[in-house]
C-alpha cells in the first residue's frame, strides 16, 4: 500500500491496521494521488426488459406510457424527470464533477420498459388517454399504434372503497385470496409474454376511502386469513400490494390509501426483501407547500393561517367528491405543514396556525387543476403579511415523470440487495405527499432535505463522499 501518497493521518492508521490485528476500511478519502479503492455497494446490472404494471390505466398511467413512447421516438424531452435530466454533484465544488444521474447509477434505460396494467374500464391505452383529455391529438396520434396495443387486464375493484366509480372490466372471485391469486397469475403471465427479466408494480388508481389499521393488518398470518375470509379491512390496493410482494415484485403507492403501510405488508416486504415506497404522488398544491414552508421556517417567519382550495375535473376530482375518499386525501395533505414547521419546537411562530384544505369537483377543468393558497404570515415585530399562490397546473403532466423516476429507482433498489432488504425506501420521500418511513420515525417533508437524502443515497451506493455543504476547507 502506498502510504506516502496518503494524507499523514490516514497513512498512520493504514499502517497500524496492516501491522496489527484490526481491519480499516477507507472509503471517504479520494484524492488525485491516492489509489485507495472506493467502497461501493453491490448492484446487479439492469439486463433485459423491465416490466411495468400500473394499477389503474387512467389519466396518470396513460400520460406516463404515452410520454415514454413519445420520448423514445425522439419527439419530446423528459421534462420533469430527475432520472433523465438531473445531475448529481460529486466531490468538492472545485472538482466540477456533476454527471447525469442516469450515467452515475446503473438505471434501466427507457427503451427497456414494457407496459401492462389493470383498469375497471376496457378501453385501450389510446382510448383511455383520449377520454382523459390530458394530451392533445398531435401527441397521441404520433404514438397511437403503440398505445392501441396495450389493453388493461380486468381489475380488482369494489365500489365500497371507491364510491364514485363503476366499470365492467372487473375480476370475479369467491374470496379476496382468489383475487390475489388472479393478480399473481397476471403478473407472471405478463412477465413471460413480454420477456421481462424484472418487474415493478405501481398504484396509479383512485383514492380509496379512509381506513385505519386493524387486527387483520397486524401480521402476515392474520392478513392471509383475512384474504381467505374476504375481510372488509382489506381494500383492493392491499390485494394488489400483497400479490406483488408475494412474488418479490417492488410496489409503489401513488395514492394516499392505507396500503403497504400496515405491519403485515411491511413484514412481507422485509421477509421477501422487496422494496416498497409511498404514498400519494407530490404534484400540485402540496409540492408548493413543501417548497414555500421550508423557506418560511428557515427565515423564522411566523404563520397565522394557510387556506388551500383546489378545483379539478378529472376522474380523481370525481372520486374525491365522496367525503370518505376526500378524508383519505385530506389526511395526506394536512400533515405536511405540521411536520415541516414543527409547532412544538417553535410555538411563538407556528403554534395553533389555522390550516384548511378544500377540494372541489369542477368538470370543466378536466385534468387542469387549479390550486389556490392564501397564506397569512407575520414578521419583524409581529407585522402581518400575505402570500397568494394560484397554481394552474396539469396534474397528470406533473405526475408522469414521478411515475417514471419511481419505476427506475425501485428497479435499482431491487437489484441492490443492501437496499432491497430494507423494505421501505425512505430515500424516495422526494416524490410523495405522505412519505413512508420506519415506524419509530416521523416522515421528512421538506423537499430540499428530501432531495439531499435521495442524492446522498445515490452517492453512498457508488462509494462517493456525502455532500454536507460545510465548505470550510475552501478557506484554509
Phi, psi and omega in degrees: 000136185274083182296329185295340182263006178259156169303149189305314183297317180292321180299318180300311182292326178296318179294317178299320181295321180290320184277337183263203183238035175231163185255137177238124175255121180255111182232346186265339182268119175228111182231168183298320189256015182240128183260027178294123182291147176285147176269104180257165180258140183296126174225123177291151179291148180279072184271138177086189183276151176249113180279130180243122177240123181259132173275100190103132179229058179258221187299311184294310184295316182290326176295320177296309184294314179298321179296316179300315181292323177298318179291321179297333178269011178059036179257354180199171178251151182280059182299134178094353182263116177294322182294330186263329186240348183278152175247169179222125179286136178237133178072203183284160177301326181288344179287334180054045175253115180211072181288162169297142180303320182292341175267345184271319178245151185281079177275154170295149176277154178299332179291345182273350187281135172233148195235145169202183179168187183233149173200154181281348175252141187276001184302145173297168179301324178293312180298319179294321178294321177298316180294323181295326175072022180280309183264144180281166186299326182298323177285315183294321182293333178295333183236019183303316182301320180290314184292327181291343179277349183258114181241135182289144172283155176303139187263157166276120187208145176211124184296345177299330186260341174221093194286335188271357182240155172200143181204162187272344188270072191232140177287152174241142178197153181292324181223170176291334174293322175301317180295319178298319179294324176296320177296319178298321177296320177300314182297314181293321179294319179292322177302314182290316183294319184276342184077019181291137177270340181217161184222154169220136174248134182225132180280114174242019184273188185282163179285125178277170180296159181292132179221154174241152178300142179228188181303326182293341184264001193278342179205162178298319181298314181293326179292315180292327173296320178295323176298317181292332180263004183052049181301133180295345178283000179248102179278171180305321182300324178290328179293317176300313182298316180300315181299317180294310184295325179298328180267004180077026182256128178302146182228127177243138183250110182270003179242167181278008182304149165289112186223268181277355181271047172232153185306320184297313183281331172298317180292322179296320177297318179293316182297320183267001179055057183240131177291141172226153176203164179166185356223157177076100181310132180269102186242285192270260188297320181291328173302315179298320180297320182281353171267314185284313185301317177299328178292318177298315181293320181300325181264008179054046175263130185283162180229126174265323182193153179220107180255126183235133173224149181230146165234133177208152187236010180276188181299326178298317178296321179295316180296318183285355174289344174276127185304325182288323175289323178299322181298322177300314179293320182299318179301320180293317185283328184286331188288340188301307185295321180303314183288323181287314188277338177053067182303327180292329179278327183235064185297328180294335183259326192228002180292132174064026174293148183270128181227119180229138178235132177232141174231125183239131178279121182222092189310322181301338181288334184058225181275356182273084184288142173245122178247120183245131181233134169246119186241117178261115183240168174217150184233213184314128180063016176082012183290131184281149175216170179223150170236134176241131178235129173234098187260103177267092188248171175246107192303310184286333176294324177283329183281326187304312179293334174297315179300314179301310182298317181297319179298314182290321179287323178293324175295319176302313180298322181293330179275359180244101183306325181296330179269318184300322184293345181278346181074265182297129177258079184296336181296349177264014177305333180312332187262001191233148174287324185231074190293140176284146176207175180303146185304333183265008181246159168264149182286151176264122183253341182298116185304324186282324173292321178300318180293321177297319178299316181298310183290324177294327176297317178295320177298317179301316182297331184255011175075023178264158178295144171292145177266119180254345182065022177294302170073011181293335183295339179290345186247008177284000000 
